[in-house]
Amino acid sequence: MAAANMEKGELMNQVKQQIALANAQEMLSKMTEKCFKKCIQKPGKSLDSTEQRCISQCMDRFMDAWNLVSRTYGNRLQREQYRSMDSVEEMSS
């Protein structure tokens, strides 16, 4: 029984890691697309200093926004989880 629980825990960790990787890939893809559209007017072999600065600032803002949304969403999920646990406890009382 303990081995089954350990396997289940390992499986859950693997799933969480895969989800985190998928989220990171999605963020990178969206950030690249949005910042390219915003900052690169005439694609060429290199970026001028204005484009480099724009890309850097765009990426910083995108990551800040992504992190804020992720934290807020995580906090909301935790609150909902606590509420549902409280509801279950009240029903069993």
All heavy atoms as an XYZ file, in Angstrom:
741
protein
N       0.826     -1.199      0.000
C       0.000      0.000      0.000
C       0.871      1.265      0.000
O       0.596      2.190     -0.735
C      -0.919     -0.039      1.242
C      -1.907      1.060      1.290
S      -3.271      0.642      0.198
C      -4.453      1.783      0.723
N       1.926      1.260      0.816
C       2.823      2.410      0.873
C       3.516      2.613     -0.465
O       3.720      3.741     -0.904
C       3.842      2.239      1.996
N       3.884      1.507     -1.128
C       4.530      1.601     -2.443
C       3.591      2.217     -3.467
O       4.012      3.014     -4.308
C       4.996      0.223     -2.894
N       2.317      1.863     -3.411
C       1.334      2.425     -4.342
C       1.185      3.926     -4.125
O       1.091      4.697     -5.088
C      -0.007      1.730     -4.196
N       1.160      4.341     -2.856
C       1.061      5.771     -2.552
C       2.297      6.519     -3.032
O       2.209      7.646     -3.509
C       0.861      5.992     -1.056
C      -0.553      5.673     -0.614
O      -1.471      5.638     -1.431
N      -0.717      5.420      0.664
N       3.478      5.868     -2.884
C       4.716      6.486     -3.326
C       4.719      6.629     -4.853
O       5.099      7.671     -5.381
C       5.903      5.635     -2.874
C       7.187      6.382     -2.796
S       8.271      5.450     -1.721
C       9.719      5.454     -2.688
N       4.267      5.599     -5.563
C       4.182      5.660     -7.019
C       3.203      6.744     -7.458
O       3.451      7.463     -8.423
C       3.774      4.311     -7.585
C       4.858      3.257     -7.519
C       4.403      1.910     -8.042
O       3.382      1.854     -8.747
O       5.080      0.918     -7.739
N       2.094      6.839     -6.742
C       1.102      7.864     -7.069
C       1.706      9.254     -6.863
O       1.518     10.148     -7.692
C      -0.141      7.683     -6.199
C      -1.259      8.635     -6.523
C      -2.475      8.360     -5.670
C      -3.581      9.341     -5.955
N      -4.749      9.134     -5.087
N       2.438      9.422     -5.771
C       3.090     10.707     -5.505
C       4.120     11.054     -6.559
O       4.211     12.206     -7.009
N       4.901     10.062     -6.977
C       5.897     10.284     -8.024
C       5.218     10.647     -9.342
O       5.675     11.530    -10.069
C       6.768      9.044     -8.206
C       7.722      8.799     -7.059
C       8.493      7.501     -7.188
O       8.509      6.921     -8.292
O       9.085      7.079     -6.187
N       4.130      9.960     -9.649
C       3.381     10.247    -10.867
C       2.830     11.673    -10.836
O       2.923     12.407    -11.821
C       2.251      9.238    -11.056
C       1.398      9.413    -12.302
C       2.253      9.277    -13.564
C       0.271      8.394    -12.325
N       2.290     12.059     -9.685
C       1.756     13.423     -9.548
C       2.872     14.454     -9.740
O       2.657     15.477    -10.385
C       1.085     13.608     -8.181
C      -0.225     12.864     -8.038
S      -1.469     13.428     -9.209
C      -1.792     15.047     -8.572
N       4.046     14.179     -9.182
C       5.168     15.100     -9.354
C       5.573     15.211    -10.816
O       5.867     16.303    -11.304
C       6.368     14.664     -8.501
C       6.176     14.986     -7.040
O       5.410     15.875     -6.680
N       6.862     14.258     -6.183
N       5.580     14.095    -11.525
C       5.915     14.118    -12.943
C       4.893     14.915    -13.742
O       5.250     15.693    -14.626
C       6.018     12.696    -13.494
C       7.242     11.949    -13.027
C       7.284     10.518    -13.546
O       6.346     10.040    -14.180
N       8.377      9.831    -13.266
N       3.629     14.726    -13.407
C       2.568     15.479    -14.099
C       2.727     16.971    -13.821
O       2.628     17.801    -14.741
C       1.169     14.968    -13.683
C       0.077     15.897    -14.184
C       0.949     13.549    -14.193
N       3.000     17.315    -12.576
C       3.197     18.738    -12.226
C       4.375     19.328    -12.982
O       4.314     20.467    -13.455
C       3.399     18.894    -10.719
C       2.139     18.699     -9.915
C       2.409     18.815     -8.429
C       1.165     18.525     -7.613
N       1.420     18.592     -6.170
N       5.452     18.570    -13.101
C       6.627     19.048    -13.834
C       6.304     19.233    -15.316
O       6.723     20.212    -15.931
C       7.796     18.077    -13.670
C       8.409     18.107    -12.291
C       9.485     17.037    -12.118
O       9.716     16.214    -12.998
N      10.152     17.067    -10.972
N       5.536     18.314    -15.887
C       5.162     18.430    -17.290
C       4.256     19.633    -17.515
O       4.382     20.338    -18.527
C       4.485     17.149    -17.773
C       5.443     15.981    -17.892
C       4.748     14.672    -18.250
O       3.540     14.563    -18.208
N       5.550     13.664    -18.598
N       3.359     19.879    -16.585
C       2.481     21.053    -16.691
C       3.301     22.331    -16.590
O       3.091     23.279    -17.353
C       1.366     21.005    -15.624
C       0.380     19.883    -15.960
C       0.654     22.348    -15.519
C      -0.621     19.596    -14.868
N       4.246     22.363    -15.652
C       5.103     23.541    -15.497
C       5.918     23.790    -16.767
O       6.056     24.937    -17.218
C       6.024     23.370    -14.289
N       6.434     22.724    -17.365
C       7.200     22.858    -18.603
C       6.311     23.366    -19.730
O       6.708     24.260    -20.482
C       7.834     21.517    -18.982
C       8.647     21.494    -20.270
C       9.806     22.476    -20.202
C       9.154     20.090    -20.536
N       5.108     22.828    -19.834
C       4.173     23.280    -20.875
C       3.823     24.745    -20.679
O       3.752     25.515    -21.655
C       2.916     22.416    -20.873
N       3.616     25.159    -19.431
C       3.313     26.566    -19.147
C       4.487     27.467    -19.526
O       4.290     28.544    -20.087
C       2.964     26.758    -17.676
C       1.574     26.301    -17.351
O       0.705     26.224    -18.208
N       1.341     25.967    -16.095
N       5.699     27.042    -19.210
C       6.878     27.832    -19.556
C       7.024     27.947    -21.068
O       7.336     29.024    -21.598
C       8.127     27.212    -18.934
N       6.788     26.854    -21.785
C       6.873     26.887    -23.248
C       5.807     27.805    -23.841
O       6.073     28.555    -24.785
C       6.748     25.470    -23.821
C       7.950     24.606    -23.534
C       7.746     23.148    -23.922
O       6.636     22.643    -23.908
N       8.832     22.478    -24.256
N       4.614     27.749    -23.278
C       3.533     28.617    -23.763
C       3.884     30.084    -23.523
O       3.697     30.936    -24.388
C       2.222     28.274    -23.063
C       1.073     29.162    -23.475
C      -0.202     28.904    -22.670
O      -0.198     28.081    -21.750
O      -1.197     29.572    -22.985
N       4.408     30.379    -22.318
C       4.780     31.752    -21.994
C       5.856     32.250    -22.947
O       5.756     33.348    -23.489
C       5.281     31.858    -20.559
C       5.660     33.274    -20.194
S       6.649     33.414    -18.717
C       8.149     32.632    -19.206
N       6.866     31.442    -23.190
C       7.950     31.843    -24.079
C       7.438     32.082    -25.499
O       7.804     33.069    -26.144
C       9.046     30.771    -24.076
C      10.289     31.083    -24.889
C      10.957     32.364    -24.397
C      11.254     29.922    -24.826
N       6.565     31.221    -25.963
C       6.005     31.366    -27.303
C       5.184     32.647    -27.425
O       5.351     33.416    -28.391
C       5.148     30.147    -27.620
O       4.529     30.299    -28.869
N       4.309     32.894    -26.463
C       3.475     34.101    -26.507
C       4.319     35.356    -26.377
O       4.080     36.358    -27.058
C       2.420     34.053    -25.398
C       1.301     33.105    -25.695
C       0.232     33.153    -24.626
C      -0.907     32.218    -24.977
N      -1.988     32.266    -23.997
N       5.304     35.321    -25.468
C       6.160     36.477    -25.256
C       6.934     36.790    -26.539
O       7.012     37.946    -26.951
C       7.120     36.208    -24.093
C       8.051     37.351    -23.790
S       9.035     37.081    -22.302
C       9.842     35.535    -22.650
N       7.469     35.761    -27.172
C       8.223     35.960    -28.407
C       7.342     36.577    -29.485
O       7.720     37.561    -30.138
C       8.800     34.612    -28.892
O       9.661     34.096    -27.883
C       9.568     34.776    -30.189
N       6.154     36.018    -29.645
C       5.239     36.511    -30.670
C       4.842     37.967    -30.417
O       4.933     38.818    -31.308
C       3.989     35.633    -30.711
C       2.962     36.062    -31.718
C       1.687     35.226    -31.647
O       1.733     34.093    -31.139
O       0.648     35.731    -32.103
N       4.404     38.261    -29.203
C       3.923     39.611    -28.895
C       5.041     40.650    -28.951
O       4.861     41.743    -29.488
C       3.240     39.627    -27.536
C       1.914     38.873    -27.543
C       1.201     38.981    -26.219
C      -0.084     38.208    -26.216
N      -1.076     38.652    -27.186
N       6.190     40.318    -28.370
C       7.286     41.287    -28.348
C       7.876     41.492    -29.738
O       8.273     42.605    -30.091
C       8.358     40.865    -27.343
S       7.769     40.957    -25.620
N       7.919     40.448    -30.553
C       8.397     40.605    -31.927
C       7.479     41.554    -32.691
O       7.941     42.488    -33.353
C       8.476     39.244    -32.626
C       9.066     39.322    -34.005
C      10.437     39.231    -34.188
C       8.246     39.486    -35.117
C      10.984     39.310    -35.470
C       8.786     39.566    -36.390
C      10.158     39.479    -36.567
N       6.169     41.307    -32.590
C       5.213     42.164    -33.297
C       5.318     43.618    -32.841
O       5.215     44.542    -33.641
C       3.786     41.668    -33.080
C       3.428     40.462    -33.903
C       1.984     40.045    -33.650
C       1.628     38.810    -34.435
N       0.246     38.372    -34.169
N       5.525     43.811    -31.538
C       5.572     45.156    -30.981
C       6.871     45.893    -31.322
O       6.852     47.087    -31.588
C       5.414     45.092    -29.466
C       5.535     46.419    -28.748
C       5.348     46.242    -27.262
C       5.591     47.475    -26.446
N       5.037     48.704    -26.940
N       7.982     45.170    -31.316
C       9.288     45.837    -31.346
C      10.031     45.788    -32.672
O      10.878     46.629    -32.934
C      10.188     45.235    -30.271
S       9.554     45.460    -28.591
N       9.772     44.802    -33.495
C      10.556     44.632    -34.725
C       9.738     45.132    -35.914
O       8.792     44.490    -36.343
C      10.958     43.152    -34.929
C      11.579     42.562    -33.674
C      11.870     43.021    -36.144
C      12.823     43.263    -33.193
N      10.138     46.274    -36.423
C       9.423     46.874    -37.551
C       9.909     46.320    -38.882
O       9.120     46.039    -39.777
C       9.589     48.399    -37.531
C       9.133     49.054    -36.241
C       7.683     48.761    -35.900
O       6.812     48.798    -36.764
N       7.421     48.462    -34.643
N      11.240     46.190    -39.020
C      11.843     45.702    -40.259
C      12.819     44.586    -39.901
O      13.976     44.852    -39.583
C      12.584     46.830    -40.970
C      11.692     47.958    -41.416
C      12.506     49.059    -42.061
C      11.603     50.253    -42.375
N      12.374     51.380    -42.899
N      12.361     43.328    -39.939
C      13.269     42.221    -39.602
C      14.506     42.226    -40.499
O      14.428     42.497    -41.696
C      12.432     40.966    -39.856
C      11.010     41.434    -39.786
C      11.022     42.847    -40.279
N      15.645     41.971    -39.874
C      16.901     41.920    -40.615
C      17.847     40.940    -39.941
O      17.429     40.078    -39.164
N      19.124     41.107    -40.218
C      20.131     40.189    -39.677
C      20.475     40.491    -38.226
O      21.003     39.637    -37.514
C      21.398     40.239    -40.521
C      21.210     39.660    -41.909
C      22.504     39.643    -42.668
C      22.271     39.049    -44.051
N      23.511     38.925    -44.806
N      20.201     41.697    -37.770
C      20.530     42.058    -36.387
C      19.512     43.079    -35.879
O      18.742     43.653    -36.651
C      21.944     42.629    -36.301
O      22.030     43.826    -37.055
N      19.536     43.268    -34.573
C      18.636     44.233    -33.927
C      19.396     45.513    -33.644
O      20.543     45.471    -33.170
C      18.099     43.672    -32.615
C      17.304     42.371    -32.675
C      16.969     41.899    -31.253
C      16.040     42.557    -33.479
N      18.764     46.649    -33.922
C      19.417     47.895    -33.528
C      19.166     48.134    -32.039
O      18.427     47.385    -31.385
C      18.953     49.065    -34.405
C      17.476     49.413    -34.251
O      16.891     49.148    -33.184
O      16.905     49.966    -35.219
N      19.776     49.148    -31.491
C      19.698     49.376    -30.040
C      18.272     49.667    -29.578
O      17.869     49.249    -28.487
C      20.637     50.511    -29.617
O      20.259     51.728    -30.247
N      17.489     50.340    -30.390
C      16.101     50.630    -30.034
C      15.286     49.342    -29.960
O      14.502     49.139    -29.027
C      15.466     51.585    -31.072
O      16.243     52.775    -31.137
C      14.040     51.935    -30.694
N      15.482     48.465    -30.929
C      14.778     47.183    -30.927
C      15.210     46.318    -29.745
O      14.379     45.677    -29.098
C      15.032     46.440    -32.245
C      14.373     47.087    -33.448
C      14.814     46.473    -34.760
O      15.962     45.986    -34.849
O      13.999     46.481    -35.700
N      16.501     46.311    -29.455
C      17.001     45.531    -28.315
C      16.386     46.020    -27.005
O      15.947     45.230    -26.177
C      18.527     45.624    -28.230
C      19.233     44.867    -29.311
C      20.744     45.033    -29.232
O      21.284     45.614    -28.298
N      21.439     44.532    -30.242
N      16.342     47.340    -26.836
C      15.762     47.921    -25.625
C      14.267     47.609    -25.540
O      13.755     47.226    -24.488
C      16.020     49.431    -25.607
C      15.705     50.105    -24.297
C      16.188     51.563    -24.214
N      16.112     52.331    -25.461
C      17.161     52.605    -26.255
N      18.359     52.182    -25.958
N      16.994     53.320    -27.358
N      13.570     47.724    -26.665
C      12.136     47.434    -26.705
C      11.875     45.967    -26.358
O      10.999     45.663    -25.539
C      11.580     47.765    -28.092
S       9.815     47.430    -28.272
N      12.643     45.055    -26.957
C      12.482     43.619    -26.685
C      12.715     43.343    -25.202
O      11.946     42.616    -24.559
C      13.454     42.784    -27.550
C      13.058     42.825    -29.013
C      13.573     41.358    -27.047
C      11.908     41.930    -29.395
N      13.774     43.909    -24.657
C      14.106     43.676    -23.248
C      12.986     44.169    -22.326
O      12.550     43.452    -21.422
C      15.414     44.394    -22.909
O      15.731     44.227    -21.550
N      12.505     45.377    -22.575
C      11.430     45.928    -21.743
C      10.135     45.150    -21.925
O       9.413     44.894    -20.957
C      11.217     47.408    -22.070
C      12.367     48.280    -21.610
C      12.236     49.711    -22.095
O      11.406     50.034    -22.950
N      13.074     50.591    -21.551
N       9.836     44.770    -23.151
C       8.621     44.004    -23.430
C       8.662     42.664    -22.696
O       7.684     42.263    -22.066
C       8.488     43.789    -24.935
S       7.039     42.828    -25.424
N       9.807     41.986    -22.762
C       9.939     40.695    -22.093
C       9.808     40.855    -20.576
O       9.157     40.039    -19.922
C      11.277     40.053    -22.452
C      11.342     39.592    -23.903
S      12.974     39.024    -24.418
C      13.181     37.598    -23.371
N      10.416     41.897    -20.030
C      10.316     42.145    -18.585
C       8.867     42.372    -18.173
O       8.389     41.796    -17.193
C      11.161     43.354    -18.175
C      12.651     43.079    -18.200
O      13.043     41.893    -18.248
O      13.425     44.056    -18.188
N       8.158     43.213    -18.919
C       6.748     43.485    -18.595
C       5.892     42.232    -18.749
O       5.010     41.970    -17.927
C       6.202     44.613    -19.483
C       6.667     45.993    -19.084
C       5.888     47.093    -19.787
N       5.847     46.931    -21.225
C       6.752     47.429    -22.077
N       7.771     48.108    -21.628
N       6.622     47.247    -23.371
N       6.140     41.477    -19.799
C       5.365     40.259    -20.034
C       5.577     39.271    -18.891
O       4.625     38.695    -18.377
C       5.775     39.622    -21.374
C       4.841     38.542    -21.831
C       3.805     38.836    -22.695
C       4.982     37.238    -21.386
C       2.925     37.846    -23.125
C       4.114     36.238    -21.809
C       3.086     36.547    -22.677
N       6.832     39.083    -18.483
C       7.120     38.140    -17.395
C       6.527     38.624    -16.073
O       6.008     37.823    -15.296
C       8.627     37.919    -17.270
C       9.170     37.288    -18.518
S      10.306     35.936    -18.423
C      10.396     35.343    -16.859
N       6.610     39.923    -15.815
C       6.002     40.470    -14.587
C       4.501     40.209    -14.577
O       3.941     39.786    -13.566
C       6.258     41.981    -14.476
C       7.703     42.314    -14.140
O       8.450     41.400    -13.701
O       8.093     43.487    -14.328
N       3.855     40.472    -15.709
C       2.406     40.244    -15.795
C       2.087     38.762    -15.653
O       1.152     38.380    -14.935
C       1.868     40.787    -17.121
N       2.847     37.900    -16.321
C       2.637     36.448    -16.249
C       2.769     35.978    -14.803
O       1.940     35.199    -14.314
C       3.640     35.744    -17.146
C       3.457     34.264    -17.226
C       3.914     33.339    -16.337
C       2.747     33.536    -18.215
N       3.546     32.082    -16.726
C       2.829     32.164    -17.884
C       2.061     33.898    -19.369
C       2.252     31.172    -18.655
C       1.488     32.902    -20.133
C       1.577     31.550    -19.771
N       3.811     36.443    -14.116
C       4.024     36.034    -12.723
C       2.907     36.529    -11.816
O       2.460     35.803    -10.924
C       5.389     36.528    -12.226
C       6.536     35.776    -12.846
O       6.405     34.622    -13.238
N       7.675     36.434    -12.965
N       2.455     37.747    -12.032
C       1.360     38.288    -11.226
C       0.086     37.473    -11.420
O      -0.579     37.089    -10.454
C       1.106     39.755    -11.585
C      -0.077     40.419    -10.884
C       0.145     40.469     -9.381
C      -0.304     41.811    -11.440
N      -0.232     37.180    -12.661
C      -1.430     36.386    -12.953
C      -1.293     34.987    -12.345
O      -2.230     34.467    -11.738
C      -1.691     36.312    -14.473
C      -2.757     35.284    -14.804
C      -2.100     37.681    -15.002
N      -0.122     34.383    -12.476
C       0.101     33.040    -11.931
C      -0.056     33.024    -10.412
O      -0.695     32.128     -9.856
C       1.498     32.533    -12.302
O       1.604     32.362    -13.681
N       0.538     34.007     -9.735
C       0.413     34.076     -8.269
C      -1.037     34.298     -7.850
O      -1.533     33.657     -6.929
C       1.283     35.209     -7.703
C       2.735     34.847     -7.532
C       3.479     35.873     -6.696
N       3.266     37.248     -7.108
C       3.985     37.897     -8.016
N       4.973     37.287     -8.620
N       3.723     39.147     -8.311
N      -1.709     35.211     -8.536
C      -3.101     35.507     -8.206
C      -3.976     34.281     -8.422
O      -4.819     33.945     -7.589
C      -3.608     36.689     -9.065
O      -2.765     37.814     -8.837
C      -5.040     37.043     -8.714
N      -3.764     33.586     -9.521
C      -4.522     32.376     -9.819
C      -4.243     31.291     -8.777
O      -5.155     30.637     -8.284
C      -4.187     31.883    -11.220
C      -4.954     30.656    -11.632
C      -6.328     30.706    -11.834
C      -4.312     29.437    -11.825
C      -7.043     29.578    -12.217
C      -5.020     28.309    -12.208
C      -6.378     28.393    -12.398
O      -7.084     27.271    -12.763
N      -2.972     31.117     -8.430
C      -2.599     30.140     -7.396
C      -3.239     30.456     -6.057
O      -3.755     29.559     -5.370
N      -3.234     31.723     -5.680
C      -3.871     32.136     -4.417
C      -5.366     31.876     -4.446
O      -5.953     31.426     -3.456
C      -3.602     33.612     -4.135
C      -2.161     33.885     -3.783
O      -1.429     32.990     -3.359
N      -1.728     35.116     -3.961
N      -5.972     32.139     -5.579
C      -7.420     31.903     -5.706
C      -7.732     30.411     -5.592
O      -8.696     30.016     -4.930
C      -7.931     32.449     -7.019
C      -9.423     32.289     -7.165
C      -9.948     32.975     -8.376
N     -11.381     32.787     -8.449
C     -12.139     33.319     -9.368
N     -11.615     34.093    -10.278
N     -13.433     33.094     -9.377
N      -6.922     29.589     -6.236
C      -7.120     28.144     -6.134
C      -6.999     27.664     -4.683
O      -7.789     26.835     -4.229
C      -6.114     27.393     -7.001
C      -6.340     27.433     -8.507
C      -5.211     26.709     -9.226
C      -7.677     26.825     -8.872
N      -6.015     28.204     -3.973
C      -5.849     27.829     -2.564
C      -7.063     28.241     -1.747
O      -7.558     27.473     -0.922
C      -4.598     28.474     -1.972
C      -3.329     27.775     -2.357
C      -2.118     28.386     -1.688
O      -2.110     29.565     -1.328
N      -1.081     27.588     -1.528
N      -7.551     29.463     -1.962
C      -8.739     29.920     -1.223
C      -9.933     29.020     -1.512
O     -10.676     28.652     -0.608
C      -9.070     31.370     -1.582
C      -8.186     32.386     -0.922
C      -8.753     33.800     -1.023
N      -9.168     34.185     -2.351
C      -8.408     34.780     -3.261
N      -7.163     35.063     -2.987
N      -8.893     35.105     -4.438
N     -10.113     28.671     -2.785
C     -11.226     27.805     -3.159
C     -11.071     26.421     -2.530
O     -12.046     25.826     -2.088
C     -11.334     27.690     -4.677
C     -11.723     28.976     -5.371
C     -13.098     29.470     -4.957
O     -14.020     28.654     -4.778
O     -13.255     30.697     -4.816
N      -9.843     25.938     -2.480
C      -9.595     24.631     -1.882
C      -9.919     24.669     -0.385
O     -10.549     23.752      0.139
C      -8.138     24.223     -2.092
C      -7.829     22.818     -1.642
C      -6.385     22.436     -1.929
O      -5.506     23.286     -2.044
N      -6.145     21.149     -2.055
N      -9.507     25.731      0.302
C      -9.818     25.853      1.723
C     -11.327     25.961      1.949
O     -11.863     25.369      2.878
C      -9.122     27.063      2.350
C      -7.625     26.915      2.456
C      -6.782     27.965      2.125
C      -7.032     25.718      2.873
C      -5.401     27.836      2.217
C      -5.669     25.582      2.966
C      -4.857     26.643      2.635
O      -3.498     26.519      2.731
N     -11.990     26.715      1.078
C     -13.448     26.845      1.206
C     -14.130     25.499      1.025
O     -15.066     25.164      1.747
C     -13.989     27.838      0.193
C     -13.717     29.265      0.546
C     -14.331     30.202     -0.462
N     -13.922     31.566     -0.184
C     -13.739     32.492     -1.094
N     -13.941     32.212     -2.375
N     -13.355     33.697     -0.770
N     -13.686     24.739      0.044
C     -14.317     23.438     -0.183
C     -14.016     22.484      0.962
O     -14.862     21.680      1.345
C     -13.872     22.839     -1.522
O     -12.500     22.527     -1.511
N     -12.826     22.581      1.550
C     -12.505     21.732      2.717
C     -13.369     22.127      3.905
O     -13.852     21.261      4.629
C     -11.020     21.861      3.058
C     -10.122     21.149      2.064
S      -8.330     21.416      2.252
C      -8.065     21.416      3.975
N     -13.575     23.448      4.094
C     -14.431     23.908      5.185
C     -15.867     23.429      4.984
O     -16.542     23.030      5.929
C     -14.405     25.446      5.292
C     -13.087     25.961      5.850
O     -12.328     25.165      6.440
O     -12.819     27.169      5.677
N     -16.339     23.460      3.742
C     -17.693     23.010      3.444
C     -17.862     21.530      3.757
O     -18.869     21.114      4.316
C     -18.037     23.256      1.982
O     -18.018     24.623      1.686
N     -16.857     20.736      3.424
C     -16.909     19.300      3.684
C     -16.924     19.052      5.191
O     -17.673     18.229      5.691
C     -15.719     18.569      3.011
C     -15.605     17.134      3.486
C     -15.866     18.624      1.499
N     -16.099     19.804      5.929
C     -16.057     19.662      7.386
C     -17.382     20.034      8.020
O     -17.864     19.382      8.947
C     -14.922     20.502      7.971
C     -13.548     19.935      7.682
C     -12.429     20.822      8.187
O     -12.706     21.860      8.831
O     -11.253     20.475      7.928
N     -18.012     21.122      7.523
C     -19.297     21.540      8.061
C     -20.368     20.496      7.784
O     -21.231     20.240      8.616
C     -19.706     22.892      7.452
C     -18.878     24.050      7.963
C     -19.228     25.346      7.257
O     -20.164     25.369      6.417
O     -18.556     26.359      7.524
N     -20.306     19.884      6.610
C     -21.317     18.884      6.255
C     -21.154     17.620      7.097
O     -22.129     16.951      7.405
C     -21.207     18.535      4.765
C     -21.601     19.684      3.854
S     -21.298     19.310      2.130
C     -22.631     18.183      1.820
N     -19.911     17.315      7.474
C     -19.701     16.081      8.257
C     -19.938     16.308      9.747
O     -20.002     15.349     10.500
C     -18.278     15.559      8.026
O     -17.325     16.495      8.506
N     -20.079     17.549     10.151
C     -20.319     17.840     11.583
C     -21.759     17.640     11.978
O     -22.685     17.704     11.310
C     -19.938     19.285     11.907
O     -18.600     19.518     11.627
